[in-house]
Amino acid sequence: MRLTMAVMILRNKNFSLLSLLLISALIYFLWMEFKPVKIIAIHQQDNFSDVLVNNFPITDNGKIAWWMKNKNMLSDKYKIPKPASDGFFTITFWDFGDGYQEEGKYDRLCFDDMKTAEDCIDKNSFLTVRNTPDNRVFFIVDNGKYLLQENNKVIKVRE
């Protein structure tokens, strides 16, 4: 009888610990997914824009939804995208992470428009938005490539 009670108590403690862990993970995920994105800097070269951010959404859907919600703000406030004459443009959102660093021995993305030794970031892109000359918008993320259809529906076109 005592052994049975001890096993039941141990199982309840394990269940409680697992429940607490799962709830904590869910809260952390939701906090990270809905934390406001902070735009640190924008570097522009022709029709290519590099946007350095902190707190970007985690999921593919979250990243694309953030773009759809904020594309007008980016255009109004930061004047991006800057399409070529044929309509082509590319915007890449990069993790600002540890901030600007020297190029060093690492494969980093460096910006020519900065006049300092610390003008590079680690290459960790969150999202690339590309508009083609035939006016098709693609989203490139870690888990694949998506196409924005004319009805504003987003479909996955490649893993």
N, C-alpha and C positions, 0 to 999 in steps of 0.2 A: 504494500500500500504506500509506504513512504517513497519507494523508488518510483512508483507511478506518478505520485505528486511532484517529485523532483523533476521528472521528465517533462511533465506538463508545464511546470514553471519555466523550465529551460526553453521549451518550445515557444512559449508565450514571449519570453524575453527576446529570442531570436526573431520572432515575427515582428515584435515591436521595433527592434533595431532595424530590421529590413524595411519596415514601413517608414520609419523616420528617415532612413537613407534615401528611399525613393521619393518621398515628399520633398526632401531637401534638394535632390537633383532636379526635380520638376520646377521648384521655385527658382533655382539658379538658372536653368535653361530659359524660363519665361523672362526673368530679369535681364539676361543677356540679349534675348531676342527683341525685347521692346525698349531697351535702354536707348536714349537719344543718340543718334550718330553725330559725331563732332568732326567737322571739316577743318583740318589743320592748315592745308595749303593746296594751291592748284598751280601746276606747271603746264604751260601751253607751248606747243610747237606745231605750227601749221594747223592741220585738222585733227591733231592728236592732243588729248587732254589727260593729264595724270592728276588724280584727286587723292590726296593723302588724308586718311580718315582714322578715327578711333571709334570703337563701339559699333562696328557694322553688324547687321543681322547675321545669324549663324546659318540659317537654312537657305537653300536655293530660292524657295518661294518668298522668304523674307527679304532677300536681297533684291529680287526682281520687283516685289511690291514696293520696296523703299524707293527704287528708281521711278516707278510709275507715279508714286505719290509726290516725289520731289523734283521731277525733271523740269517743271516750270520754274520752281524756285532757283534751280541751278542756272537756268537760262537767264532769268531776271537779275539775280544777284551776282553771278560769276561770269556771265556771258559765255557759257558753254552749253552745248557744243558749238564749235566753229566749223561748219561743214565746208568741204572743198566745193568748187564750182559744180561738180557732178552730184553733190549731196552726201558724199562719203565723209564719215567721221568715226573716230574711235575715242571712247572715254574709258579709262581704266581706274578703278578704285583700289588703292593700295593701303595695306595696313601700315600705319605710321609707327606702330610698335615701339621700338627703342629710340625713335627719333632719327634725326640726321646724324650720319657717321662718316668717317673717312672711308674711302674705297677699300683700302687695305688689300688683303689677299683674298677677299671674298667676292662672290659674284653678286654685286649690288647694282641697283639702278641709280645712276647719277644724273644730276640735273645741271645742264650747261648754263642755265640762267642764274645760277648762284655763284657769287664771288667769294667762296670760302672753302676751306679744305673739307669741312663736314657738309658735303652736298649730296650724299647718297643715302638710300634706304635699303633695307633687306627686301629682296624680291618675294613678296607675299601678297599676291593680288586676291581681292575678294570677288570682283565682278568686272567684266569688260562689256561695254555696250557698243555695238558696231552697227552703223547705218550704211547700207550698200548703195551703189549708184542707182540700182533699181528700187530704192526706197524701202528695202526690207530691213527690219531691226532684229538683230541677234543679240542674245545674252549669253556670255560665256562664263561659266562658273566651274568650281572644282568637279562637280558631278555631271557635267555635260554641257550641251549647247541647246539653247531654246530659241524659238522663233516667235515674234509677236505678229499675230495675224491681223488682218484688217478689222476684224470685229473686236479687237483688243484682247483676244484669248491668246494665252501663251501655251505653245506646245513644245515638247522635247523632240529635238531632231537628231541628237547624237548623245551617246553615253560618254 
